[in-house]
Amino acid sequence: MTASPSAFGAQPAPPVFRARHALLKRLADVVCLPSSRVNAFERAMTADLLVDMLREAEPEERMKVARRLANLTEIPASLVRLLLRDRVEIAEALLAHAQALSDSDLMDCVRTTGLEHRRLVALRRGVSEVVSEALVEFGESAVISCLLQNDLAKLSNAALEVIVALTRDEAQLAPMLLRRPELRPAHAYVLFWWADADARRTILQRFAVSREVLQDAAGDIFSLAAQENWQDPLARKALQFIERRQRNRAAIDKSPFDSLEAAVAAAQTGLTRETAEEISYLSGLKPMTGAKIFTDPGGEPLAILCKATGLPKAAIRALWRALRRPETDQTGALHPGLERVLVTYDMIAVDRAQTVLRYWNWSLSSALTPALVKAIREGDEDGAGEYSIPQRAAMLALAKEFRR
């Protein structure tokens, strides 16, 4: 008696259902017919039947159907949803080639599949703002890298804010983000606080813009505000951002120092909290902004502060010394950190330095309402949409400080 193959451990070959293969092909043919040959109801009915068969079909059969449908200008939604949720190699046939996929189709794929599916979506031509927002929700570096490098993708303001926040822990995203045309100063000035030296230089070169247009447009408004004794806080805050003068002359009358230069000189023996606050007030800054500048590990904000307020380059060395930072390396040469800060001072114009400094002051202090502080402490960055641009900037830049 001859033993059966299964007796030796071999599995019987799966049955070949020729009728199934033929039927799947014919159903796909009907779905692919032009509208002149089949109406919408007939196409939908055929698609429903095809979906029911594909659920139990072999992967190779689903792949053939996906490839067949990829070139259609209109694909039945039920088929799209099934195939986009399938294994990556099957979904890729549509994600890489089908132009007929709607934002709804793509968002369903993004939210019901995995990282590799989302990466393929991020690589598609013409990814819309709403799809980009869905992609960045997951915080996946591999996906966001593809999205940022996709020149035909469009990024919404909300998506940009999520990515800016992610760059704090995913530094490799920063250079790609800084190349995006959608990025605005509001995003870049926040990213600056945790960016590396190269990214900071890029931010200052690209986003440290002049306020000359604003100054020309609002030049006659200052006298009107003065006539009203600066009683309107909304206009006062905006005009403080626009005005040419950086130093706070009124603060000198209340300060123990005769000038900003005198306060900086006094700090060389050791920067106390009181002296730091006085330097901030005399520079036209709130103490919180000054504290952020003085505690920044890179030091470039010191260059911005000195250039914006008209302090000489020697003031950078004085503040560097006041912060007990090394001025030379082991060989006696200028310390690389101090050298980088001095170069920053030379590369930026006064008006542009003032723009950066005032934006920091605007976003890191004036925008801190009680509701914002509460949101920062609770880590409610997802609810940032209800806040203004400077408030959201403050939320991003100060989130770690408020969580300590």
C-alpha positions as CSV (number, residue, x, y, z in Angstrom):
1,M,0.0,0.0,0.0
2,T,1.4,3.4,-1.0
3,A,1.6,6.0,1.8
4,S,-0.1,9.3,1.3
5,P,2.1,12.4,1.1
6,S,0.8,13.6,4.5
7,A,2.1,10.5,6.2
8,F,5.6,11.8,5.6
9,G,4.8,15.4,6.8
10,A,4.3,17.0,3.4
11,Q,1.2,19.2,3.1
12,P,-1.1,18.7,0.2
13,A,-1.0,21.4,-2.5
14,P,-3.7,23.9,-2.1
15,P,-6.6,23.5,-4.5
16,V,-6.6,25.7,-7.6
17,F,-9.9,27.3,-8.1
18,R,-9.9,28.4,-11.8
19,A,-13.4,29.6,-11.6
20,R,-12.5,32.0,-8.7
21,H,-9.6,33.5,-10.6
22,A,-11.7,34.0,-13.7
23,L,-14.5,35.5,-11.7
24,L,-12.3,37.9,-9.9
25,K,-10.8,39.0,-13.2
26,R,-14.3,39.5,-14.8
27,L,-15.6,41.5,-11.8
28,A,-12.5,43.7,-11.9
29,D,-13.1,44.1,-15.7
30,V,-16.7,45.3,-15.0
31,V,-15.5,47.8,-12.4
32,C,-12.9,49.2,-14.8
33,L,-15.5,49.7,-17.6
34,P,-16.0,53.3,-18.7
35,S,-19.2,55.1,-17.6
36,S,-20.6,54.8,-21.1
37,R,-20.7,51.0,-20.6
38,V,-21.8,50.7,-17.0
39,N,-23.8,53.0,-14.7
40,A,-22.9,54.0,-11.2
41,F,-25.3,51.6,-9.5
42,E,-24.0,48.6,-11.6
43,R,-20.4,49.5,-10.8
44,A,-21.2,49.8,-7.1
45,M,-23.1,46.5,-7.1
46,T,-20.1,44.8,-8.8
47,A,-17.7,46.4,-6.4
48,D,-19.6,45.1,-3.4
49,L,-19.5,41.6,-4.8
50,L,-15.8,41.9,-5.6
51,V,-15.1,43.2,-2.0
52,D,-16.9,40.2,-0.5
53,M,-14.7,37.8,-2.6
54,L,-11.5,39.6,-1.9
55,R,-11.9,39.4,1.8
56,E,-11.3,35.6,1.6
57,A,-9.1,35.6,-1.5
58,E,-5.4,34.9,-1.5
59,P,-2.9,37.9,-1.2
60,E,-1.7,37.3,-4.8
61,E,-5.3,37.7,-6.0
62,R,-5.8,40.9,-4.1
63,M,-2.6,42.2,-5.5
64,K,-3.7,41.6,-9.0
65,V,-6.9,43.5,-8.4
66,A,-5.1,46.4,-6.7
67,R,-2.7,46.8,-9.6
68,R,-5.7,46.6,-12.1
69,L,-7.6,49.4,-10.3
70,A,-4.6,51.7,-9.7
71,N,-5.0,53.4,-13.1
72,L,-8.7,54.2,-12.8
73,T,-9.8,57.8,-12.5
74,E,-12.6,56.7,-10.2
75,I,-12.4,53.7,-7.8
76,P,-15.3,52.4,-5.8
77,A,-14.9,53.5,-2.2
78,S,-15.6,50.1,-0.8
79,L,-12.7,48.6,-2.8
80,V,-10.3,51.4,-1.9
81,R,-11.0,51.0,1.8
82,L,-10.4,47.3,1.7
83,L,-7.2,47.4,-0.3
84,L,-5.7,50.3,1.5
85,R,-6.1,48.5,4.8
86,D,-4.5,45.4,3.4
87,R,-0.9,44.4,3.8
88,V,1.7,47.0,2.8
89,E,2.7,45.5,-0.6
90,I,-1.0,45.4,-1.7
91,A,-1.8,48.8,-0.4
92,E,1.3,50.2,-2.1
93,A,-0.1,49.3,-5.5
94,L,-2.7,52.0,-5.0
95,L,-0.8,54.4,-2.7
96,A,2.1,54.6,-5.2
97,H,0.2,54.8,-8.4
98,A,-3.5,55.6,-8.0
99,Q,-4.3,59.3,-8.4
100,A,-8.0,58.9,-7.8
101,L,-7.6,58.4,-4.0
102,S,-9.5,61.1,-2.0
103,D,-8.4,62.7,1.2
104,S,-11.1,60.7,3.0
105,D,-9.6,57.4,1.6
106,L,-6.1,58.5,2.6
107,M,-7.1,59.6,6.1
108,D,-8.8,56.3,6.7
109,C,-5.6,54.5,5.7
110,V,-3.5,56.7,7.9
111,R,-5.6,56.1,11.0
112,T,-6.4,52.4,10.6
113,T,-3.0,50.9,9.4
114,G,0.6,51.2,10.4
115,L,3.8,53.1,10.0
116,E,4.8,51.8,6.6
117,H,1.3,52.6,5.2
118,R,1.6,56.1,6.6
119,R,5.1,56.5,5.1
120,L,3.8,55.6,1.6
121,V,1.0,58.1,2.0
122,A,3.5,60.8,3.0
123,L,5.4,60.1,-0.2
124,R,2.4,60.7,-2.5
125,R,2.3,63.6,-4.9
126,G,0.2,66.5,-3.7
127,V,-0.5,65.4,-0.1
128,S,-3.1,67.9,1.2
129,E,-3.1,69.9,4.4
130,V,-5.7,67.7,6.1
131,V,-3.9,64.5,5.3
132,S,-0.6,66.0,6.5
133,E,-2.3,66.8,9.8
134,A,-3.4,63.2,10.2
135,L,0.1,61.9,9.3
136,V,1.9,64.0,11.9
137,E,-0.5,63.1,14.7
138,F,1.4,59.9,15.3
139,G,4.7,61.6,15.8
140,E,6.6,59.0,13.7
141,S,10.0,60.4,12.5
142,A,10.2,58.1,9.5
143,V,6.8,59.3,8.3
144,I,7.4,63.0,9.0
145,S,10.8,62.9,7.3
146,C,9.2,61.7,4.1
147,L,6.5,64.3,4.4
148,L,9.0,67.1,4.9
149,Q,11.1,66.0,1.9
150,N,8.0,65.7,-0.3
151,D,8.1,69.1,-2.2
152,L,4.6,68.5,-3.5
153,A,3.0,67.9,-0.1
154,K,1.2,70.8,1.7
155,L,1.6,71.5,5.4
156,S,-1.0,73.3,7.4
157,N,-0.1,75.6,10.3
158,A,-1.4,73.0,12.8
159,A,0.9,70.3,11.2
160,L,3.8,72.7,11.4
161,E,3.3,73.4,15.0
162,V,3.2,69.6,15.8
163,I,6.5,69.1,13.9
164,V,8.1,72.1,15.6
165,A,7.3,70.6,19.0
166,L,8.7,67.2,17.8
167,T,12.0,68.7,16.8
168,R,12.8,69.2,20.5
169,D,13.4,65.4,20.8
170,E,13.9,64.6,17.1
171,A,16.6,67.1,16.1
172,Q,17.2,65.4,12.7
173,L,13.8,66.8,11.6
174,A,14.9,70.5,12.1
175,P,17.0,70.9,8.9
176,M,14.2,69.4,6.8
177,L,11.6,71.6,8.4
178,L,13.6,74.7,7.9
179,R,13.6,74.2,4.2
180,R,9.8,74.1,4.0
181,P,8.3,77.2,2.3
182,E,5.3,77.1,4.7
183,L,7.4,77.7,7.7
184,R,6.9,81.1,9.2
185,P,8.8,83.3,11.8
186,A,6.3,82.2,14.5
187,H,7.5,78.6,14.1
188,A,11.2,79.3,13.5
189,Y,11.6,81.6,16.5
190,V,10.3,78.9,18.8
191,L,12.3,76.1,17.2
192,F,15.4,78.3,17.8
193,W,15.5,77.6,21.5
194,W,16.3,73.9,21.2
195,A,17.9,74.0,17.7
196,D,21.6,73.2,17.2
197,A,24.1,75.8,16.0
198,D,23.6,75.2,12.3
199,A,19.9,75.4,12.5
200,R,20.1,78.6,14.6
201,R,22.3,80.2,12.0
202,T,19.7,79.2,9.3
203,I,16.9,80.6,11.3
204,L,18.6,84.0,11.8
205,Q,19.6,84.2,8.2
206,R,16.2,83.4,6.8
207,F,13.7,84.6,9.4
208,A,15.3,87.6,11.1
209,V,13.4,90.1,8.9
210,S,13.3,93.9,9.0
211,R,10.3,95.7,10.5
212,E,10.7,98.7,8.1
213,V,7.4,98.0,6.3
214,L,5.5,97.9,9.6
215,Q,7.3,101.1,10.8
216,D,6.4,103.0,7.7
217,A,2.8,101.8,7.8
218,A,2.3,102.6,11.5
219,G,4.6,105.7,11.8
220,D,1.8,108.2,12.5
221,I,0.0,105.9,14.9
222,F,2.5,106.4,17.7
223,S,1.5,110.0,18.2
224,L,-2.2,109.0,18.3
225,A,-1.5,106.4,20.9
226,A,0.6,109.0,22.9
227,Q,-2.4,111.4,22.8
228,E,-4.5,108.7,24.3
229,N,-1.8,108.2,27.0
230,W,-1.2,104.7,25.8
231,Q,-4.4,103.5,27.5
232,D,-5.3,100.9,24.9
233,P,-3.3,97.7,25.9
234,L,-3.9,96.0,22.5
235,A,-2.5,98.9,20.5
236,R,0.3,99.5,23.0
237,K,1.6,95.9,22.8
238,A,1.6,95.9,19.0
239,L,3.3,99.2,18.8
240,Q,6.0,98.0,21.2
241,F,6.8,95.3,18.7
242,I,7.0,97.8,15.8
243,E,8.8,100.7,17.3
244,R,12.5,101.4,16.5
245,R,13.8,102.1,20.0
246,Q,14.7,98.9,21.9
247,R,15.8,100.2,25.2
248,N,13.3,101.1,27.9
249,R,14.2,104.7,28.8
250,A,11.5,104.8,31.5
251,A,13.2,101.9,33.3
252,I,16.3,104.0,33.9
253,D,14.5,106.2,36.3
254,K,13.6,103.2,38.5
255,S,16.9,101.3,38.1
256,P,19.8,101.4,40.5
257,F,22.1,101.6,37.4
258,D,22.7,104.7,35.3
259,S,22.5,102.8,32.0
260,L,22.3,99.3,30.4
261,E,26.1,99.4,30.0
262,A,26.5,100.0,33.7
263,A,24.2,97.0,34.6
264,V,26.2,94.8,32.2
265,A,29.5,95.9,33.8
266,A,28.2,95.2,37.3
267,A,27.2,91.7,36.2
268,Q,30.8,90.7,35.5
269,T,31.4,89.9,39.1
270,G,28.5,87.5,39.0
271,L,25.0,87.7,37.4
272,T,22.5,87.7,40.2
273,R,18.8,87.5,39.7
274,E,18.3,91.1,40.5
275,T,21.0,92.3,38.0
276,A,19.5,90.0,35.3
277,E,16.1,91.5,35.9
278,E,17.5,95.0,35.6
279,I,19.3,94.2,32.4
280,S,16.0,92.8,31.1
281,Y,14.0,95.9,32.1
282,L,16.6,98.3,30.7
283,S,16.6,96.3,27.4
284,G,12.9,96.5,27.1
285,L,12.3,92.9,28.0
286,K,10.2,91.1,30.6
287,P,12.3,89.2,33.2
288,M,11.0,85.9,31.8
289,T,12.4,86.7,28.4
290,G,15.7,87.7,30.0
291,A,15.9,84.6,32.0
292,K,15.4,82.5,28.9
293,I,18.2,84.3,27.2
294,F,20.7,84.1,30.1
295,T,20.0,80.4,30.7
296,D,20.3,79.4,27.0
297,P,23.1,76.8,26.7
298,G,24.2,77.9,23.2
299,G,24.6,81.6,24.0
300,E,23.5,83.0,20.6
301,P,20.6,84.9,22.3
302,L,23.2,87.0,24.1
303,A,24.4,88.2,20.7
304,I,20.9,89.0,19.7
305,L,20.3,90.9,23.0
306,C,23.5,93.0,22.7
307,K,23.1,93.8,19.0
308,A,19.4,94.7,19.4
309,T,20.1,97.1,22.3
310,G,23.2,98.7,20.7
311,L,25.7,97.2,23.1
312,P,29.2,96.7,21.8
313,K,30.7,93.3,21.1
314,A,32.6,93.6,24.4
315,A,29.3,93.4,26.2
316,I,29.0,89.8,25.0
317,R,32.3,88.9,26.7
318,A,31.2,90.7,29.8
319,L,27.9,88.7,30.0
320,W,29.7,85.5,29.1
321,R,32.0,86.1,32.0
322,A,29.1,87.0,34.2
323,L,27.6,83.6,33.4
324,R,30.8,81.8,34.4
325,R,31.3,80.4,30.9
326,P,34.8,79.5,29.6
327,E,36.3,82.1,27.4
328,T,39.2,80.0,26.2
329,D,39.9,76.3,25.5
330,Q,42.7,74.2,26.9
331,T,45.1,75.6,24.3
332,G,44.4,79.2,25.3
333,A,42.5,79.9,22.1
334,L,39.0,81.5,22.0
335,H,36.4,79.0,23.2
336,P,34.3,77.7,20.2
337,G,31.1,78.6,22.0
338,L,32.1,82.2,22.6
339,E,33.5,82.5,19.0
340,R,30.2,81.3,17.6
341,V,28.3,83.9,19.6
342,L,30.6,86.7,18.5
343,V,30.1,85.6,14.8
344,T,26.4,85.7,15.4
345,Y,26.7,89.3,16.6
346,D,28.6,90.3,13.4
347,M,26.2,88.5,11.0
348,I,22.9,90.1,12.1
349,A,21.8,93.7,11.6
350,V,20.4,95.7,14.4
351,D,16.8,96.0,13.1
352,R,16.7,92.2,12.4
353,A,18.1,91.5,15.9
354,Q,15.4,93.7,17.3
355,T,12.7,91.7,15.4
356,V,13.9,88.4,16.9
357,L,14.3,89.9,20.4
358,R,10.9,91.5,20.4
359,Y,9.2,88.4,19.0
360,W,10.7,86.4,21.9
361,N,9.5,89.0,24.4
362,W,6.1,89.1,22.8
363,S,5.7,85.3,22.8
364,L,7.4,84.3,26.0
365,S,5.9,86.9,28.3
366,S,3.1,89.0,27.0
367,A,1.3,85.9,25.7
368,L,1.3,84.1,29.0
369,T,-2.3,84.3,30.1
370,P,-3.5,82.2,33.1
371,A,-5.2,79.8,30.7
372,L,-2.0,79.3,28.7
373,V,0.1,78.7,31.9
374,K,-2.5,76.1,33.0
375,A,-2.4,74.4,29.5
376,I,1.4,74.3,29.6
377,R,1.5,72.7,33.0
378,E,-1.0,70.1,32.0
379,G,0.8,69.4,28.8
380,D,-2.3,70.4,26.8
381,E,-0.5,71.1,23.5
382,D,-3.3,69.3,21.6
383,G,-5.6,72.1,22.6
384,A,-3.3,74.9,21.4
385,G,-5.6,75.8,18.5
386,E,-7.6,78.1,20.7
387,Y,-4.6,80.3,21.4
388,S,-3.1,83.1,19.4
389,I,0.2,82.7,17.5
390,P,2.4,84.1,20.3
391,Q,0.5,82.1,22.9
392,R,1.2,78.9,21.0
393,A,4.8,79.9,20.6
394,A,5.1,80.4,24.4
395,M,3.4,77.0,25.0
396,L,6.0,75.2,22.8
397,A,9.0,77.1,24.1
398,L,8.2,77.0,27.8
399,A,6.5,73.6,28.0
400,K,9.5,71.8,29.6
401,E,10.1,74.7,32.0
402,F,6.6,74.6,33.3
403,R,6.6,70.8,33.7
404,R,9.6,70.8,36.1
